């Protein structure tokens, strides 16, 4: 490889940031890349790998001319026949995850390498659980807890609960203040 010339370059990594558990039948994570003329040939050593969180072993690998493979947490959860493009050097670059669930929340890293060069990019995907149950107990002016059934619950629900709790405590403070000032 010549100094300053990049043979492999990831141009776009599309990963859905939020996926509701059970809301869709698939999640598509696509790693678009460009190759130099020399690197798109059959003897370039092109390999596309996907990693999950900080694991050292890939959860997906595709080498042109061979079938794509899914391992570890994605084994049996991918549509390995999905083609992101019709070009022989990019067709199996994407992850087509069937029925994504909460344990698939995390960082996804796409690595595209050849014999001469390598590029990578990361993005996070959160698969959040249903807001199944919530109870606010208001006896004796106390706020109870918000109960979530799923471990990876929507961050949005957590912030809403924190804001509600803050507003409730502010309301109780003002109520107490006016109660004592009127006496």
C-alpha positions in Angstrom: 0.0 0.0 0.0 1.3 3.5 -0.8 1.6 6.1 1.9 -1.5 8.2 2.2 -3.7 6.0 0.0 -6.5 4.1 1.7 -7.5 0.9 -0.1 -10.4 0.1 2.2 -12.8 2.8 3.6 -16.0 2.4 5.4 -18.2 5.1 4.0 -21.4 4.6 6.1 -22.4 2.4 9.1 -26.2 2.3 9.5 -27.3 0.8 12.8 -30.7 1.6 14.3 -30.1 3.3 17.6 -33.4 2.1 19.2 -35.4 -1.0 18.4 -38.4 -1.9 20.5 -38.3 -5.6 21.6 -40.9 -7.5 19.6 -41.9 -4.5 17.5 -40.3 -5.6 14.3 -39.3 -8.9 12.7 -35.8 -7.8 11.9 -33.1 -5.2 12.5 -30.7 -4.3 9.6 -27.2 -3.2 10.3 -25.4 -2.2 7.2 -21.7 -1.5 6.7 -21.1 0.3 3.4 -17.5 0.5 2.2 -15.4 1.3 -0.8 -12.4 -0.5 -2.2 -9.7 0.5 -4.5 -9.6 -1.2 -7.9 -6.8 -3.5 -6.7 -8.6 -4.4 -3.4 -11.9 -5.5 -5.2 -10.2 -8.4 -7.0 -10.5 -12.0 -6.0 -7.0 -12.2 -4.5 -7.3 -9.2 -2.2 -8.0 -11.1 1.0 -11.2 -9.2 1.6 -13.0 -10.1 4.9 -16.0 -8.5 6.5 -16.4 -9.1 10.2 -18.8 -7.8 12.8 -18.0 -7.7 16.5 -20.4 -7.3 19.5 -19.5 -5.2 22.4 -15.8 -5.7 23.2 -15.6 -9.4 22.4 -12.4 -10.4 20.7 -14.1 -13.0 18.5 -16.4 -11.9 15.7 -20.1 -12.7 15.7 -20.2 -12.6 11.9 -17.8 -13.1 9.1 -18.0 -13.1 5.3 -15.3 -13.8 2.8 -16.3 -13.4 -0.8 -16.7 -16.7 -2.5 -17.7 -18.4 0.8 -21.0 -18.4 2.7 -21.4 -15.9 5.5 -21.3 -17.2 9.1 -22.8 -16.1 12.3 -21.4 -17.1 15.7 -21.9 -16.6 19.4 -24.8 -14.4 20.3 -25.9 -14.1 16.6 -25.7 -17.8 15.8 -29.1 -18.9 14.4 -30.4 -15.3 14.6 -29.3 -14.0 11.2 -30.7 -14.3 7.7 -27.4 -15.4 6.2 -29.0 -15.3 2.7 -29.7 -11.5 2.8 -27.8 -9.5 0.2 -27.2 -5.8 0.8 -26.0 -5.4 -2.8 -25.5 -7.4 -6.0 -21.8 -6.6 -6.2 -19.6 -9.6 -5.5 -17.4 -7.6 -3.1 -20.1 -6.1 -1.0 -23.2 -8.4 -1.2 -23.0 -9.9 2.4 -21.7 -6.8 4.2 -24.9 -6.3 6.4 -26.3 -8.0 9.4 -30.0 -9.0 9.0 -30.9 -9.8 12.6 -34.2 -11.8 12.9 -36.5 -10.9 15.8 -34.0 -8.7 17.8 -34.4 -9.0 21.6 -32.9 -7.1 24.5 -29.8 -9.2 24.9 -28.7 -7.9 21.5 -28.4 -4.4 22.9 -24.8 -3.1 22.7 -22.0 -1.9 20.5 -21.6 -3.2 17.0 -18.3 -2.9 15.2 -17.8 -3.5 11.5 -14.3 -4.3 10.4 -13.4 -4.5 6.7 -10.0 -5.8 5.9 -7.8 -6.9 3.0 -4.2 -8.1 2.8 -3.1 -4.5 2.6 -5.5 -2.4 4.6 -8.2 -2.3 7.3 -11.0 0.1 8.4 -13.6 -0.1 11.1 -16.5 1.8 12.6 -18.7 1.4 15.7 -22.3 2.2 16.5 -24.6 1.3 19.4 -28.0 -0.3 19.1 -30.4 -0.6 22.1 -33.2 -3.1 22.0 -35.5 -2.0 24.8 -38.2 -4.0 26.6 -41.8 -3.3 27.0 -42.9 -0.9 29.7 -45.0 -3.7 31.2 -45.9 -2.6 34.7 -45.8 0.6 36.6 -47.1 1.5 40.0 -46.8 4.7 41.8 -47.7 4.4 45.5 -48.9 7.7 46.9 -49.8 6.8 50.5 -48.5 9.3 53.2 -47.2 11.6 50.4 -44.5 9.1 49.4 -43.5 8.2 46.0 -43.1 4.4 45.4 -41.1 2.8 42.7 -41.6 2.2 39.0 -41.4 -1.5 38.2 -39.9 -2.6 35.0 -40.1 -6.3 33.9 -37.3 -6.1 31.3 -33.7 -5.6 32.1 -33.0 -3.3 29.1 -35.8 -0.9 29.5 -36.2 2.2 27.5 -34.0 5.0 28.7 -36.9 7.4 27.9 -39.0 5.7 30.6 -36.2 6.1 33.2 -35.9 9.8 32.5 -39.7 10.3 32.6 -39.7 8.6 36.0 -36.9 10.7 37.3 -38.6 13.9 36.1 -41.9 12.8 37.7 -40.2 12.1 41.0 -38.5 15.5 41.0 -41.8 17.2 40.2 -43.7 15.2 42.9 -41.1 16.1 45.5 -41.3 19.7 44.5 -45.0 19.6 44.8 -44.8 18.1 48.3 -42.3 20.7 49.3 -44.6 23.5 48.1 -47.6 21.9 49.8 -45.7 21.7 53.1 -44.5 25.2 52.7 -48.0 26.6 52.1 -49.4 24.4 54.8 -47.0 25.9 57.4 -47.3 29.5 56.1 -51.1 29.4 56.4 -51.1 28.2 60.0 
